[in-house]
């Protein structure tokens, strides 16, 4: 079974997000890989587990904004068997807007915590394309959560390293099996990109 969909998941997985790219939305013979719905649910569940701890950082700074929590809840529902709906996609976009607003307010840690929630919802839209950029959909929630912990601790890399270690321990065998079908994580992406590459290397 192969799963593909247009997605908001590419947005918000770097520290200065670019517009959503649509050029990888359709697989071709040279890049297509297998991805079952069961595996996609496992990836989404892992992304939720990685994003959840950072939610407290966002809600401490912006207690009246429930958009990141809603995105995590929608991703969790998909992981547990719900359909992949427009509401899930919309929750990801809403979390992205929450992240942008937090960033504009000078709340960098909260912004990355919201991006972790965005990435958790976006993980449900992982493309079955053997391209390095897809690794961000699997590991982006963990990397943004780790960056949120770093920033909340005064930009302390040890705080991020601790969360990356937890994310490595959380990864179930199915997620690792999916990850290794893709090339290694790409260069770039600032500090979040570095954290993605660290986690990616530790899981392979």
VENFEN-V244550 format. One record per backbone hydrogen bond with DSSP energy under -1.0 kcal/mol. CO is the residue of the C=O (numbers start at 1). NH is the residue of the N-H. Records with the same first field share a line. If there is no record, write none. Layout:
CO=NH, NH
//
This chain:
1=35
8=11
22=25
28=31, 32
31=130
36=40
37=41
38=42
39=43
40=44
41=45
42=46
43=47
44=48
45=49
46=50
47=51
48=52
51=54
52=55
54=57, 58
55=59
56=60
57=61
58=62
62=65
66=70
67=71
68=72
69=73
70=74
71=75
72=76
73=77
74=78
75=79
76=80
77=82
78=81
83=85
85=89
86=90
87=91
88=92
89=93
90=94
91=95
92=96
93=97
94=98
95=99
96=100
97=101
98=102
99=103
100=104
101=105
102=107
103=106
107=111
108=112
109=113
110=114
111=115
112=116
113=117
114=118
115=119
116=120
117=121
118=122
119=123
121=124
122=125
123=126
127=129
128=33
129=131
131=134
132=135
133=136
134=137
135=139
136=140
139=143
140=144
141=145
142=146
143=147
144=148
145=149
146=150
147=151
148=152
149=153
150=155, 156
151=154
156=159, 160
157=161
158=162
159=163
160=164
161=165
162=166
163=167
164=168
165=169
166=170
167=171
172=176
173=177
174=178
175=179
176=180
178=181
179=182
189=193
190=194
191=195
192=196
193=197
194=198
195=199
196=200
197=201
198=202
199=203
200=204
//
